[in-house]
Amino acid sequence: MMSVQNLNLNYSTFIQFIIKFILKYLIKKEKELQINKQFQIDQNLQTQESDYTKTLNIEISNFSSQTCQIIDYPKQIIEQKKYYLIKNQQIKILKCDA
């Protein structure tokens, strides 16, 4: 009788160990997936920002006779041509002098 109870206890302990191991593995995988997802989001944002910068540079080169600077909105009022740059949820104005 004693050996059967001992065996059941060992079996139960073994099952608990397996369950804990599986849970730790799943938690680790979930963290890896979250990190990969965040990395992918960061890559997408960098690509979008890079694409927008290229577009902005093209716009500036089309007005090559003008000198341009980026001004925070609404700190200054601009009376000349305005080009809006939306970056990181902030509105910027590209001021180009003729």
N, CA, C and O of each residue as an XYZ file, in Angstrom:
392
protein
N       0.812     -1.185      0.000
C       0.000      0.000      0.000
C       0.864      1.261      0.000
O       0.597      2.206     -0.742
N       1.845      1.264      0.796
C       2.697      2.435      0.907
C       3.364      2.760     -0.420
O       3.507      3.935     -0.758
N       3.756      1.799     -1.144
C       4.438      2.030     -2.411
C       3.490      2.615     -3.465
O       3.925      3.409     -4.300
N       2.206      2.240     -3.446
C       1.227      2.779     -4.395
C       1.006      4.261     -4.111
O       0.948      5.066     -5.041
N       0.883      4.629     -2.846
C       0.717      6.040     -2.494
C       1.967      6.838     -2.884
O       1.873      7.961     -3.380
N       3.112      6.249     -2.655
C       4.371      6.883     -3.029
C       4.438      7.104     -4.536
O       4.861      8.160     -5.007
N       4.022      6.106     -5.266
C       4.020      6.177     -6.724
C       3.054      7.261     -7.209
O       3.379      8.028     -8.114
N       1.869      7.318     -6.603
C       0.894      8.350     -6.965
C       1.441      9.752     -6.677
O       1.252     10.673     -7.472
N       2.110      9.904     -5.551
C       2.687     11.191     -5.189
C       3.775     11.590     -6.186
O       3.834     12.741     -6.621
N       4.625     10.646     -6.541
C       5.680     10.922     -7.518
C       5.083     11.273     -8.883
O       5.571     12.168     -9.572
N       4.036     10.565     -9.260
C       3.365     10.814    -10.534
C       2.755     12.214    -10.537
O       2.867     12.941    -11.524
N       2.121     12.581     -9.453
C       1.513     13.905     -9.327
C       2.580     15.005     -9.398
O       2.389     16.017    -10.072
N       3.674     14.806     -8.716
C       4.777     15.769     -8.742
C       5.339     15.900    -10.153
O       5.648     17.002    -10.607
N       5.466     14.785    -10.832
C       5.970     14.789    -12.203
C       5.024     15.572    -13.131
O       5.479     16.363    -13.957
N       3.729     15.352    -12.993
C       2.733     16.058    -13.808
C       2.801     17.563    -13.531
O       2.740     18.372    -14.457
N       2.926     17.927    -12.270
C       3.045     19.350    -11.922
C       4.293     19.966    -12.559
O       4.255     21.090    -13.058
N       5.380     19.228    -12.536
C       6.616     19.705    -13.148
C       6.425     19.936    -14.651
O       6.853     20.959    -15.186
N       5.788     18.991    -15.320
C       5.539     19.099    -16.761
C       4.661     20.315    -17.064
O       4.942     21.069    -17.996
N       3.617     20.502    -16.289
C       2.711     21.639    -16.501
C       3.454     22.961    -16.297
O       3.293     23.888    -17.091
N       4.265     23.055    -15.242
C       5.037     24.275    -14.997
C       6.017     24.540    -16.146
O       6.190     25.679    -16.580
N       6.648     23.475    -16.627
C       7.595     23.612    -17.730
C       6.899     24.142    -18.990
O       7.411     25.036    -19.664
N       5.744     23.585    -19.291
C       4.982     24.014    -20.471
C       4.543     25.470    -20.318
O       4.639     26.249    -21.267
N       4.069     25.837    -19.143
C       3.650     27.220    -18.909
C       4.819     28.200    -19.056
O       4.667     29.259    -19.664
N       5.969     27.854    -18.508
C       7.146     28.717    -18.646
C       7.537     28.864    -20.111
O       7.894     29.953    -20.562
N       7.466     27.764    -20.847
C       7.796     27.793    -22.273
C       6.827     28.704    -23.032
O       7.246     29.507    -23.865
N       5.537     28.575    -22.741
C       4.529     29.391    -23.423
C       4.686     30.879    -23.089
O       4.532     31.732    -23.962
N       4.987     31.181    -21.842
C       5.202     32.574    -21.439
C       6.420     33.148    -22.163
O       6.395     34.285    -22.634
N       7.478     32.355    -22.247
C       8.683     32.799    -22.952
C       8.376     33.074    -24.422
O       8.807     34.090    -24.968
N       7.638     32.182    -25.057
C       7.276     32.360    -26.472
C       6.401     33.596    -26.661
O       6.570     34.334    -27.632
N       5.479     33.821    -25.751
C       4.606     34.995    -25.837
C       5.434     36.279    -25.749
O       5.189     37.225    -26.497
N       6.408     36.317    -24.842
C       7.274     37.493    -24.723
C       8.075     37.707    -26.004
O       8.229     38.841    -26.459
N       8.586     36.620    -26.589
C       9.328     36.727    -27.846
C       8.436     37.273    -28.953
O       8.870     38.105    -29.750
N       7.199     36.809    -29.003
C       6.265     37.299    -30.018
C       5.976     38.785    -29.829
O       5.905     39.535    -30.803
N       5.811     39.208    -28.583
C       5.563     40.627    -28.308
C       6.756     41.479    -28.717
O       6.589     42.556    -29.289
N       7.957     40.999    -28.423
C       9.169     41.730    -28.803
C       9.269     41.816    -30.322
O       9.573     42.877    -30.867
N       9.015     40.700    -31.006
C       9.070     40.699    -32.468
C       8.019     41.625    -33.061
O       8.279     42.327    -34.038
N       6.833     41.621    -32.465
C       5.758     42.490    -32.948
C       6.144     43.957    -32.766
O       5.939     44.763    -33.673
N       6.700     44.314    -31.606
C       7.120     45.692    -31.362
C       8.235     46.086    -32.322
O       8.257     47.209    -32.825
N       9.164     45.160    -32.578
C      10.249     45.433    -33.518
C       9.686     45.705    -34.908
O      10.137     46.621    -35.596
N       8.699     44.910    -35.321
C       8.075     45.093    -36.631
C       7.368     46.443    -36.711
O       7.447     47.125    -37.732
N       6.679     46.829    -35.641
C       6.005     48.135    -35.604
C       7.042     49.254    -35.724
O       6.846     50.205    -36.480
N       8.146     49.140    -34.976
C       9.203     50.150    -35.037
C       9.791     50.245    -36.442
O      10.040     51.340    -36.947
N      10.012     49.078    -37.076
C      10.539     49.059    -38.444
C       9.577     49.755    -39.398
O      10.005     50.528    -40.255
N       8.281     49.487    -39.256
C       7.280     50.106    -40.125
C       7.265     51.620    -39.944
O       7.168     52.365    -40.919
N       7.362     52.073    -38.692
C       7.376     53.514    -38.428
C       8.614     54.170    -39.029
O       8.531     55.260    -39.596
N       9.763     53.504    -38.903
C      10.987     54.050    -39.481
C      10.878     54.132    -40.996
O      11.317     55.109    -41.602
N      10.293     53.109    -41.608
C      10.119     53.103    -43.060
C       9.191     54.228    -43.490
O       9.475     54.939    -44.455
N       8.077     54.392    -42.772
C       7.145     55.466    -43.108
C       7.811     56.829    -42.948
O       7.642     57.711    -43.789
N       8.565     56.995    -41.869
C       9.236     58.271    -41.634
C      10.270     58.529    -42.718
O      10.399     59.654    -43.201
N      11.006     57.496    -43.101
C      12.002     57.624    -44.154
C      11.339     57.989    -45.480
O      11.826     58.861    -46.200
N      10.231     57.325    -45.802
C       9.499     57.629    -47.034
C       9.006     59.064    -47.019
O       9.079     59.760    -48.032
N       8.503     59.511    -45.872
C       7.998     60.877    -45.781
C       9.141     61.879    -45.923
O       8.979     62.918    -46.563
N      10.290     61.573    -45.334
C      11.446     62.460    -45.452
C      11.873     62.581    -46.907
O      12.213     63.670    -47.370
N      11.854     61.454    -47.635
C      12.188     61.504    -49.063
C      11.206     62.406    -49.802
O      11.606     63.229    -50.626
N       9.923     62.246    -49.503
C       8.902     63.079    -50.143
C       9.129     64.543    -49.809
O       9.038     65.408    -50.680
N       9.426     64.820    -48.545
C       9.658     66.194    -48.106
C      10.874     66.774    -48.813
O      10.853     67.932    -49.232
N      11.930     65.984    -48.949
C      13.128     66.459    -49.643
C      12.834     66.771    -51.105
O      13.367     67.731    -51.662
N      11.988     65.959    -51.720
C      11.596     66.216    -53.109
C      10.834     67.534    -53.185
O      11.077     68.345    -54.079
N       9.908     67.747    -52.245
C       9.156     69.006    -52.223
C      10.100     70.194    -52.053
O       9.944     71.218    -52.719
N      11.068     70.057    -51.168
C      12.015     71.158    -50.950
C      12.840     71.393    -52.211
O      13.080     72.540    -52.587
N      13.275     70.323    -52.866
C      14.087     70.495    -54.066
C      13.286     71.137    -55.193
O      13.857     71.805    -56.055
N      11.971     70.942    -55.194
C      11.136     71.600    -56.198
C      11.087     73.111    -55.975
O      10.788     73.870    -56.897
N      11.377     73.535    -54.766
C      11.430     74.961    -54.449
C      12.874     75.322    -54.109
O      13.140     75.954    -53.087
N      13.785     74.923    -54.958
C      15.206     75.060    -54.639
C      15.652     76.514    -54.527
O      16.695     76.798    -53.938
N      14.874     77.434    -55.085
C      15.251     78.845    -54.970
C      14.920     79.389    -53.581
O      15.278     80.517    -53.244
N      14.236     78.576    -52.784
C      13.831     79.019    -51.456
C      14.670     78.327    -50.386
O      15.103     77.188    -50.560
N      14.891     79.024    -49.292
C      15.504     78.371    -48.137
C      14.391     78.011    -47.168
O      13.480     78.807    -46.940
N      14.460     76.839    -46.609
C      13.354     76.334    -45.795
C      13.823     76.025    -44.380
O      14.974     75.646    -44.163
N      12.935     76.188    -43.441
C      13.197     75.763    -42.072
C      11.898     75.243    -41.479
O      10.811     75.658    -41.879
N      12.019     74.337    -40.531
C      10.837     73.775    -39.887
C      10.571     74.561    -38.608
O      11.457     74.736    -37.772
N       9.353     75.023    -38.478
C       8.965     75.856    -37.335
C       7.853     75.154    -36.570
O       6.932     74.602    -37.171
N       7.941     75.175    -35.241
C       6.882     74.568    -34.428
C       5.605     75.376    -34.560
O       5.617     76.607    -34.557
N       4.509     74.654    -34.675
C       3.201     75.296    -34.761
C       2.554     75.174    -33.400
O       2.686     74.107    -32.801
N       1.883     76.142    -32.865
C       1.578     77.493    -33.374
C       2.471     78.566    -32.771
O       2.010     79.690    -32.572
N       3.719     78.270    -32.475
C       4.589     79.248    -31.812
C       4.810     80.495    -32.663
O       4.925     81.600    -32.133
N       4.868     80.318    -33.972
C       5.074     81.469    -34.838
C       4.006     81.495    -35.913
O       3.553     80.450    -36.381
N       3.609     82.690    -36.298
C       2.631     82.833    -37.373
C       3.405     83.072    -38.664
O       4.312     83.903    -38.716
N       3.037     82.338    -39.692
C       3.767     82.418    -40.949
C       2.857     83.016    -42.008
O       1.727     82.563    -42.190
N       3.345     84.026    -42.702
C       2.532     84.703    -43.706
C       2.818     84.191    -45.113
O       2.060     84.466    -46.043
N       3.915     83.443    -45.268
C       4.271     82.981    -46.605
C       3.694     81.594    -46.856
O       2.814     81.136    -46.125
N       4.195     80.928    -47.894
C       3.701     79.588    -48.234
C       3.917     78.646    -47.056
O       4.918     78.738    -46.345
N       2.960     77.735    -46.862
C       3.035     76.795    -45.744
C       3.059     75.368    -46.277
O       2.299     75.020    -47.180
N       3.918     74.564    -45.722
C       3.956     73.135    -46.018
C       3.900     72.428    -44.670
O       4.757     72.644    -43.814
N       2.898     71.590    -44.484
C       2.679     70.970    -43.186
C       3.391     69.622    -43.106
O       3.292     68.796    -44.013
N       4.086     69.423    -42.044
C       4.779     68.170    -41.779
C       4.186     67.581    -40.508
O       4.319     68.157    -39.428
N       3.533     66.432    -40.641
C       2.970     65.765    -39.466
C       3.933     64.650    -39.088
O       4.137     63.705    -39.850
N       4.517     64.771    -37.915
C       5.521     63.808    -37.479
C       5.311     63.552    -35.995
O       5.277     64.485    -35.193
N       5.171     62.301    -35.642
C       4.985     61.914    -34.241
C       3.822     62.669    -33.599
O       3.936     63.157    -32.474
N       2.711     62.761    -34.317
C       1.486     63.379    -33.823
C       1.631     64.882    -33.589
O       0.778     65.478    -32.932
N       2.682     65.507    -34.106
C       2.861     66.946    -33.950
C       2.799     67.600    -35.324
O       3.271     67.036    -36.310
N       2.221     68.778    -35.381
C       2.161     69.504    -36.644
C       3.342     70.461    -36.702
O       3.575     71.243    -35.781
N       4.071     70.385    -37.784
C       5.181     71.305    -38.023
C       4.859     72.080    -39.293
O       4.142     71.585    -40.162
N       5.376     73.269    -39.397
C       5.211     74.047    -40.621
C       6.588     74.234    -41.242
O       7.548     74.621    -40.575
N       6.654     73.951    -42.518
C       7.894     74.154    -43.246
C       7.818     75.541    -43.872
O       7.028     75.770    -44.788
N       8.633     76.459    -43.383
C       8.606     77.838    -43.879
C       9.642     77.967    -44.983
O      10.823     77.684    -44.784
N       9.184     78.398    -46.144
C      10.090     78.566    -47.273
C      10.066     80.022    -47.708
O       9.024     80.554    -48.089
N      11.222     80.653    -47.644
C      11.323     82.050    -48.072
C      11.543     82.103    -49.573
O      12.252     81.269    -50.137
N      10.931     83.088    -50.215
C      11.068     83.224    -51.674
C      12.415     83.810    -52.025
O      12.717     84.001    -53.203
